[in-house]
Amino acid sequence: MLHRRLLDRLDVPTIAAALALSSIGMLAIASATAAQPGRSGLWTTQLVWLTLASAAAFVVVAVDYHIWAEFSLSLWSLSVALLVAVLFFGKEVGGNRSWLDLGPIGFQPSELAKWTTCLATANFLSKRVRDRIRFVQGIQLAALVGLPMALIAKQPDMGTALTFGPVFLAALLIGGLRWRWVIGAALVVAFLAPVGWNHLKPYQRERILTVVHPDRDPSGVGYQVRQSKIAVGSGRLVGKGLFKGTQNRLNFLPAQHTDFVLAVIAEELGFIGAAGVLALLYYLFYRGFLAARSAQDRLGTFLSLLVVSWFAGQAAINIGMVLGLLPTIGVPLPFLSYGGTALIAVMCGVGLIANVRGRRFVN
């Protein structure tokens, strides 16, 4: 009977969209790594991660989201503890100390922290905020989102830290923060921008300047942006064909299977293929909005909207990187980029959306 009820509540369109995106991502990863010695089998590893991520999503769907909310602060605290552990015991990869080893398996607590932060923030808003966010509540909300964000920035992984920004902004807006406070905060940030600029590392400043002047560093950061644009443009309308992209296959395109996987798709499947992938991604966001609108309570609404803000914000940053509109800061494209922990985290986020949608008629 329980099995039957779960099947009846299963949000098939949302889950199908997530699985379709992940499957397309595996094809792109297979193409991106086919010509790289030692990496040609990464797509099979991603398939294993997708299996584990799907199982984790099923667990998230099976347990009522109200129960997840009751344990949200504990789960958030655990993720914060793991982020602190990373600073002392983490493994350094590419200049960032963002990995913890669990036996033979390495994972990124920062990815799991996105999921727990959305969960804890939604629970906070549903219980503490009735009309509009007050000052004290705003401080508490800033601590919920800001603490993991600060710990991740300390690794240092500024790209991942910035993905918490859309979640915080969405929490303020759906919590009823008055617009004058939002505008005031924006003015304060603008006023303090020169101070922040002086605290950036030289390579971080260079990445920002390269967005404005792509020819500034043609063999370094500028090279990444230039090759990504070439890959996207060379795909034209229908692309060069799967496994036939020259920028990809000849290793001109950097980080093909992670940060720039969308450039691989655009080169090999063209504008039509890339637009189809983005349409599928936007459809997933739409399903999240549907879940928020039809939720039986405020908790479900807030939960769905915060997860969508996480997905949409991260996707927007990655797409901006690929098109050269934003600095190259190492943010993966949800569902499509290679990465086990990231895939598990976003599939668990899909599980929360499906959970809310599937229980919309439950009293």
Buried (B, 14 or more C-beta within 10 A) or exposed (E): EEEEEEEEBBBEBBBBBBBBBBBBBBBBBBBBBBBEEEBEEBBEBBBEBBEBBBEBBBEBBBEEBBEBBEBBBEBBEBBBEBBBEBEEEBEEEEEBBBBBEEEEEBBBBBBBBBBBBBBBBBBBBBEBBEEEBBEEBBEBBBEBBBBBBEBBBBBBBBBBBBBBBBBBBBBBBBBEBEEEBEEEBEEEEEEEEEEEEEEEEEEBEBBBBBBEEBEEBEEEBBBBBBBBBBBBEBBEEEBBEBBEBBBBBEEBBBBBBBBBBBBBBBBBBBBBBBEBBBEBBEBBBBBBEBBBEBBBBBBBBBBBBBBBBBBBBBBBBBBBBBBBEBBBBBBBBBBBBBBBBBBBBBBBBBBBBBBBBBBBEEE
